[in-house]
Amino acid sequence: MSIEIRVPTLGESVTEATVAKWLKKTGDAVAADEPLVELETDKVSVEVPAPAAGRLDEIVAKEGETVGRDALLATMTEGEAGAEASKAKNDEPKAEESATEEGGAEEKKAALKTEEQPKPVEPAKAKPAGGGVKSKSEVLAEAARGVPAAAAPVAATAAPAPVAAAAPRAPVPAEDAEREERVRMTRLRQTIARRLKDAQNTAAMLTTYNEVDMSAIMGLRNEYKDEFQKKHGVKLGFMSFFTKACVHALNEVPTVNAEIDGTDIVYKNFVHMGVAVGTPSGLVVPVLRNAHEMSFAEIEKTINDLGVRARDGKLSMADMQGGTFTISNGGVYGSLMSSPILNPPQSGILGMHKIMDRPMVVGGEIVARPMMYLALSYDHRIVDGKEAVTFLVRVKDALEDPRRLLMDL
């Protein structure tokens, strides 16, 4: 029986995806639930599995194509007949090769000679090598025809909409052009670029800064980390302290946890904490749902699980939606200071940074302290400066004296 393989439900706000990579080819035998193709959406990569065991008959949507909801991706034959047909098809080349070896040596040589001859390719049908990457010869050929080096490759299939209208590049010297390569932005990277620019264009974004003495947290962590890991099976990191401190501050300054909807302000009586995670494909922000109800151990376990799935490309759409506030830790990459950009429609994002020993005045004496700069970017349309500063001071106070979290101070 023939089965159609279509684009699955991708999420409420996702209407299309790009065919990133076919994991099987036409004629391959497939097992039930075996991944067939990887789709790349605005937020995550999704693997589409085979609905049953059988043979993949036809690939309809090629790699690089943009497909909409429920679009046809491929067709397959279900059952043993499909698998047996696939096996027979895979065995055919071997039988032909055997026959050639036994009695057709001359024909084989002629076939090989034919294959070695270069096949003419019409310039109009030529495609950039590497799925969008131009080779040196292609760049030089375009230069000879008078095509600007900055011209985008012409796609044979429908391509994602451009991120934004941009001014054309300045002319590139020939000696530089031949050392460049052009790679199409992934859908995820295009979305990241568009959303970050939209945030700058839409929100009245402002950043306020402070610094926190990490001595108390580092001492507490060193004292209990072994016992914590033994009991809960996960390491005690800094993110649970920062998440708890932010939840505490958001309860006191609710506008930082709110969002604008037209002419209304929507206050959230809960905290879905987004945690920015860097991956090979780009920055993603999985969400700790109901972080205000989580213990330290639950926060650490959830962050660890989301981080692993983010790096492996296994996050679901549900993992990425609904965040009310975000924490971004540039310190893991060595950043000393930065101004994070809002994650719309959220109104606040906290930037963590590298911990460094710095000379500080304590009790009239200069001592070395492990210090971290904090940055809060906020939407000034609904968050006043006083509220933003109050929020950041509350985070600082809770981190410098974690006992305040236990006593709700």
C-alpha positions as CSV (number, residue, x, y, z in Angstrom):
1,M,0.0,0.0,0.0
2,S,1.3,3.4,-0.9
3,I,1.6,6.0,1.9
4,E,2.1,9.7,1.6
5,I,4.6,11.4,3.9
6,R,3.6,14.9,4.7
7,V,4.9,17.8,6.8
8,P,3.8,17.2,10.4
9,T,2.3,19.8,12.7
10,L,5.1,22.2,13.5
11,G,3.5,24.5,16.1
12,E,0.9,27.3,16.3
13,S,3.0,30.1,14.9
14,V,5.0,28.0,12.4
15,T,3.6,27.9,8.9
16,E,6.5,26.6,6.9
17,A,9.9,24.8,7.1
18,T,12.9,24.1,4.9
19,V,13.9,20.6,3.9
20,A,17.4,20.5,5.5
21,K,18.6,16.9,4.8
22,W,17.2,13.6,3.5
23,L,18.4,10.8,5.7
24,K,17.2,8.2,3.2
25,K,17.3,8.0,-0.6
26,T,14.8,6.7,-3.1
27,G,14.6,2.9,-3.0
28,D,15.9,2.5,0.5
29,A,14.2,0.1,2.9
30,V,13.0,1.9,6.0
31,A,11.8,0.7,9.4
32,A,8.8,2.0,11.3
33,D,9.6,5.3,13.1
34,E,13.0,5.5,11.4
35,P,13.9,9.1,10.6
36,L,13.5,9.9,6.9
37,V,14.1,13.7,6.6
38,E,15.2,16.6,8.7
39,L,13.1,19.8,8.5
40,E,14.4,23.1,9.7
41,T,11.9,25.6,11.1
42,D,12.2,29.1,12.4
43,K,13.0,27.7,15.9
44,V,14.0,24.1,15.8
45,S,15.0,21.1,13.6
46,V,12.4,18.4,13.3
47,E,12.9,14.8,12.1
48,V,10.0,13.2,10.2
49,P,9.9,9.5,10.9
50,A,8.5,6.7,8.6
51,P,4.9,5.9,9.6
52,A,5.5,2.2,8.8
53,A,8.1,-0.3,7.6
54,G,8.5,-0.5,3.8
55,R,10.4,1.2,0.9
56,L,10.9,4.9,0.1
57,D,9.5,5.2,-3.4
58,E,9.8,8.9,-4.3
59,I,11.2,12.1,-2.8
60,V,8.9,15.0,-3.7
61,A,10.4,17.8,-1.7
62,K,14.1,18.2,-2.4
63,E,16.8,19.5,0.0
64,G,16.6,23.3,0.3
65,E,12.9,23.6,-0.7
66,T,10.5,25.5,1.5
67,V,7.4,23.5,2.4
68,G,4.2,24.5,4.1
69,R,1.9,22.8,6.5
70,D,0.8,19.3,5.4
71,A,2.9,19.6,2.2
72,L,3.8,16.3,0.5
73,L,7.4,15.3,1.2
74,A,7.6,11.8,-0.2
75,T,5.8,8.5,-0.9
76,M,6.6,5.0,0.3
77,T,5.3,1.5,-0.1
78,E,4.2,-0.1,3.2
79,G,4.9,-3.7,4.4
80,E,7.1,-6.6,3.5
81,A,6.4,-6.2,-0.2
82,G,8.0,-2.8,-0.1
83,A,11.0,-4.0,1.9
84,E,11.4,-7.0,-0.4
85,A,11.2,-4.9,-3.5
86,S,13.8,-2.6,-2.0
87,K,16.1,-5.5,-1.3
88,A,15.7,-6.8,-4.9
89,K,16.4,-3.3,-6.2
90,N,19.5,-3.0,-4.1
91,D,20.7,-6.4,-5.3
92,E,20.2,-5.5,-9.0
93,P,23.5,-3.6,-9.5
94,K,25.4,-6.4,-7.9
95,A,23.8,-8.9,-10.4
96,E,24.6,-6.7,-13.4
97,E,28.2,-6.2,-12.1
98,S,28.6,-10.0,-11.8
99,A,27.4,-10.5,-15.4
100,T,29.7,-7.9,-16.7
101,E,32.7,-9.4,-14.9
102,E,31.9,-12.9,-16.3
103,G,31.3,-12.2,-19.9
104,G,31.4,-8.5,-20.7
105,A,34.8,-7.2,-19.9
106,E,35.0,-5.2,-23.1
107,E,31.6,-3.7,-22.4
108,K,32.7,-2.8,-18.9
109,K,35.8,-1.0,-20.2
110,A,33.7,0.9,-22.7
111,A,31.2,1.9,-20.0
112,L,34.1,3.1,-17.8
113,K,35.6,5.1,-20.7
114,T,32.2,6.7,-21.3
115,E,31.9,7.6,-17.6
116,E,35.3,9.2,-17.6
117,Q,34.3,11.6,-20.4
118,P,33.3,15.0,-19.1
119,K,29.6,15.7,-19.5
120,P,28.7,19.2,-20.9
121,V,26.6,21.3,-18.6
122,E,24.5,24.1,-19.8
123,P,25.5,27.4,-18.0
124,A,21.9,28.2,-17.3
125,K,21.4,24.9,-15.5
126,A,24.6,25.0,-13.5
127,K,24.2,25.2,-9.7
128,P,26.6,26.3,-7.1
129,A,28.6,23.5,-5.5
130,G,27.9,22.4,-2.0
131,G,24.2,23.4,-1.8
132,G,24.7,27.1,-2.1
133,V,28.5,27.4,-1.7
134,K,30.2,28.9,-4.8
135,S,33.5,27.5,-5.9
136,K,36.4,29.6,-7.1
137,S,35.7,28.6,-10.8
138,E,32.1,29.7,-10.5
139,V,33.0,33.1,-9.0
140,L,35.5,33.7,-11.8
141,A,33.0,32.6,-14.5
142,E,30.5,35.0,-13.1
143,A,33.1,37.8,-13.0
144,A,33.8,37.1,-16.7
145,R,30.1,37.4,-17.6
146,G,29.9,40.7,-15.7
147,V,27.9,39.3,-12.8
148,P,28.7,41.2,-9.5
149,A,30.6,39.1,-7.0
150,A,27.9,39.9,-4.4
151,A,25.0,38.5,-6.5
152,A,23.1,35.8,-4.6
153,P,23.0,32.3,-6.2
154,V,19.9,31.6,-8.2
155,A,17.9,28.8,-6.5
156,A,16.1,26.3,-8.6
157,T,13.5,25.9,-5.9
158,A,11.5,28.2,-3.7
159,A,13.8,29.9,-1.2
160,P,12.9,31.4,2.2
161,A,11.9,35.1,2.2
162,P,14.9,37.4,2.8
163,V,15.6,38.6,6.3
164,A,15.3,42.3,5.4
165,A,16.0,44.6,2.6
166,A,19.7,45.5,2.8
167,A,22.0,47.8,0.8
168,P,24.1,46.0,-1.8
169,R,27.6,45.2,-1.0
170,A,30.4,47.4,-2.3
171,P,32.3,46.0,-5.3
172,V,34.8,43.3,-4.3
173,P,38.3,43.2,-5.9
174,A,38.8,40.1,-8.1
175,E,41.7,38.8,-5.9
176,D,39.4,38.9,-2.9
177,A,36.3,37.5,-4.6
178,E,38.1,34.3,-5.6
179,R,38.9,33.7,-1.9
180,E,35.4,34.1,-0.7
181,E,32.6,31.6,-0.5
182,R,28.9,32.3,-0.2
183,V,26.6,30.1,2.0
184,R,22.9,30.7,2.3
185,M,21.8,31.5,5.9
186,T,19.8,28.7,7.6
187,R,16.2,29.4,8.4
188,L,17.1,29.5,12.1
189,R,19.8,32.0,11.5
190,Q,17.5,34.2,9.4
191,T,14.9,34.1,12.1
192,I,17.5,35.0,14.8
193,A,18.6,38.0,12.6
194,R,15.0,39.1,11.9
195,R,13.8,38.8,15.5
196,L,16.8,40.6,17.0
197,K,16.4,43.5,14.5
198,D,12.7,43.6,15.1
199,A,13.4,43.9,18.9
200,Q,15.7,46.9,18.2
201,N,13.2,48.5,15.9
202,T,10.1,47.9,18.1
203,A,11.0,48.2,21.7
204,A,12.4,51.2,23.5
205,M,15.3,49.2,24.6
206,L,17.6,50.4,27.4
207,T,20.2,48.6,29.5
208,T,21.1,49.2,33.2
209,Y,24.2,47.7,34.8
210,N,25.4,46.6,38.2
211,E,28.0,44.2,39.7
212,V,27.7,41.4,42.2
213,D,30.1,39.9,44.6
214,M,29.9,36.1,44.0
215,S,31.8,35.2,47.2
216,A,28.7,34.0,49.1
217,I,27.3,31.8,46.3
218,M,30.7,30.4,45.5
219,G,31.3,29.5,49.2
220,L,27.8,28.0,49.5
221,R,28.3,26.0,46.3
222,N,31.7,24.7,47.4
223,E,30.3,23.6,50.8
224,Y,27.3,21.7,49.5
225,K,28.1,20.7,45.9
226,D,29.2,17.1,46.7
227,E,26.2,16.4,49.0
228,F,23.9,18.1,46.5
229,Q,25.1,15.9,43.6
230,K,25.0,12.7,45.7
231,K,21.4,13.3,46.6
232,H,20.0,14.8,43.4
233,G,22.2,13.3,40.7
234,V,23.0,16.7,39.2
235,K,25.7,19.3,39.8
236,L,24.9,22.5,41.7
237,G,25.7,25.3,39.3
238,F,25.2,29.0,39.3
239,M,22.1,29.1,37.1
240,S,19.8,27.8,39.8
241,F,20.8,30.7,42.1
242,F,20.3,33.2,39.3
243,T,16.9,31.7,38.3
244,K,15.8,31.9,41.9
245,A,17.1,35.5,42.3
246,C,15.3,36.6,39.2
247,V,12.0,34.9,40.2
248,H,12.3,36.7,43.5
249,A,12.9,40.1,41.8
250,L,10.1,39.5,39.2
251,N,7.6,39.1,42.0
252,E,8.5,42.5,43.4
253,V,8.8,44.2,40.0
254,P,6.1,42.5,37.8
255,T,6.3,44.9,34.9
256,V,9.7,43.3,34.0
257,N,7.7,40.0,33.6
258,A,5.0,41.6,31.5
259,E,4.5,42.2,27.8
260,I,2.7,44.7,25.6
261,D,-0.4,43.6,23.6
262,G,-1.6,46.6,21.6
263,T,-2.6,49.2,24.1
264,D,-2.7,46.7,27.0
265,I,-0.1,45.5,29.4
266,V,-0.3,41.8,30.1
267,Y,1.0,40.9,33.6
268,K,2.1,37.3,34.1
269,N,1.3,35.7,37.5
270,F,3.9,33.0,36.8
271,V,7.5,32.8,35.5
272,H,8.4,30.8,32.5
273,M,12.2,31.4,32.5
274,G,14.0,31.3,29.1
275,V,17.6,30.2,29.2
276,A,19.7,31.2,26.2
277,V,21.8,28.3,24.9
278,G,24.4,28.5,22.1
279,T,24.3,25.7,19.6
280,P,26.2,25.0,16.3
281,S,23.1,26.2,14.5
282,G,22.6,29.4,16.5
283,L,21.2,30.7,19.7
284,V,18.1,29.1,21.0
285,V,16.1,29.9,24.1
286,P,14.4,26.8,25.7
287,V,12.0,27.6,28.6
288,L,11.8,26.4,32.2
289,R,8.0,26.4,32.6
290,N,6.7,27.5,36.0
291,A,10.2,28.2,37.3
292,H,8.7,30.0,40.3
293,E,7.6,26.6,41.6
294,M,10.9,24.8,41.0
295,S,13.5,23.8,43.6
296,F,17.2,24.2,43.1
297,A,17.5,20.6,42.0
298,E,14.6,20.8,39.6
299,I,16.1,23.9,38.0
300,E,19.5,22.3,37.6
301,K,18.0,19.1,36.1
302,T,15.7,20.9,33.7
303,I,18.5,23.2,32.5
304,N,20.8,20.3,32.0
305,D,18.2,18.3,30.0
306,L,17.3,21.3,27.9
307,G,20.9,22.1,27.2
308,V,21.7,18.6,26.0
309,R,18.7,18.5,23.8
310,A,19.5,21.9,22.4
311,R,23.0,20.9,21.4
312,D,21.6,17.6,19.8
313,G,18.9,19.5,17.9
314,K,16.1,17.6,19.8
315,L,14.2,20.5,21.3
316,S,10.5,20.5,20.5
317,M,8.4,23.5,19.7
318,A,6.8,23.4,23.1
319,D,10.3,23.7,24.7
320,M,10.7,27.0,23.0
321,Q,7.4,28.8,23.5
322,G,5.9,30.9,26.3
323,G,8.9,32.4,28.0
324,T,8.2,35.5,30.1
325,F,11.8,36.5,31.0
326,T,15.2,35.4,29.8
327,I,18.7,34.8,31.3
328,S,21.7,34.9,28.9
329,N,25.1,33.8,30.2
330,G,27.8,35.3,28.0
331,G,30.3,34.6,30.8
332,V,30.7,30.9,29.7
333,Y,32.4,32.3,26.5
334,G,34.5,34.8,28.5
335,S,32.4,37.9,28.0
336,L,33.2,40.5,30.7
337,M,30.4,43.0,29.7
338,S,27.6,43.1,27.1
339,S,24.2,44.5,26.5
340,P,21.8,41.7,25.7
341,I,19.0,42.2,23.2
342,L,15.4,41.5,24.2
343,N,13.6,38.3,23.2
344,P,10.2,39.6,22.0
345,P,7.6,39.9,23.3
346,Q,9.4,39.8,26.6
347,S,10.2,43.0,28.4
348,G,13.4,42.0,30.1
349,I,16.5,40.0,29.8
350,L,19.4,39.5,32.3
351,G,22.9,39.2,31.0
352,M,25.4,37.2,33.2
353,H,29.1,37.6,32.6
354,K,32.6,36.3,33.5
355,I,33.6,36.1,37.1
356,M,36.9,37.9,37.7
357,D,38.8,38.8,40.9
358,R,38.9,42.5,41.2
359,P,40.1,44.9,44.0
360,M,37.1,46.0,46.0
361,V,36.8,48.2,49.1
362,V,35.4,46.2,52.0
363,G,35.3,47.6,55.5
364,G,37.7,50.4,54.5
365,E,40.2,47.9,53.1
366,I,41.1,46.9,49.5
367,V,40.5,43.1,49.1
368,A,40.3,40.8,46.1
369,R,36.7,39.7,45.4
370,P,35.2,37.4,42.7
371,M,33.0,40.0,40.9
372,M,30.5,39.7,38.0
373,Y,28.9,42.4,36.0
374,L,25.2,42.1,35.5
375,A,23.2,43.8,32.7
376,L,19.4,44.1,32.5
377,S,18.0,45.2,29.1
378,Y,14.4,46.2,29.3
379,D,11.6,47.7,27.3
380,H,11.3,51.3,28.5
381,R,7.8,51.6,27.0
382,I,6.4,49.7,30.1
383,V,9.4,49.4,32.5
384,D,10.5,52.7,34.1
385,G,14.1,53.3,35.0
386,K,13.3,53.1,38.7
387,E,11.7,49.7,38.3
388,A,14.6,48.3,36.2
389,V,17.2,49.5,38.7
390,T,15.1,48.1,41.6
391,F,14.9,44.8,39.9
392,L,18.6,44.5,39.3
393,V,19.4,45.6,42.9
394,R,17.1,42.9,44.2
395,V,18.9,40.3,42.1
396,K,22.2,41.6,43.4
397,D,21.1,41.5,47.0
398,A,19.8,37.9,46.7
399,L,23.0,36.7,45.1
400,E,25.3,38.4,47.6
401,D,23.2,37.0,50.5
402,P,21.3,33.8,49.3
403,R,19.7,33.5,52.7
404,R,17.3,36.3,51.6
405,L,15.8,33.9,49.1
406,L,14.8,31.5,51.9
407,M,13.3,34.2,54.0
408,D,11.6,36.0,51.0
409,L,13.4,39.3,51.7
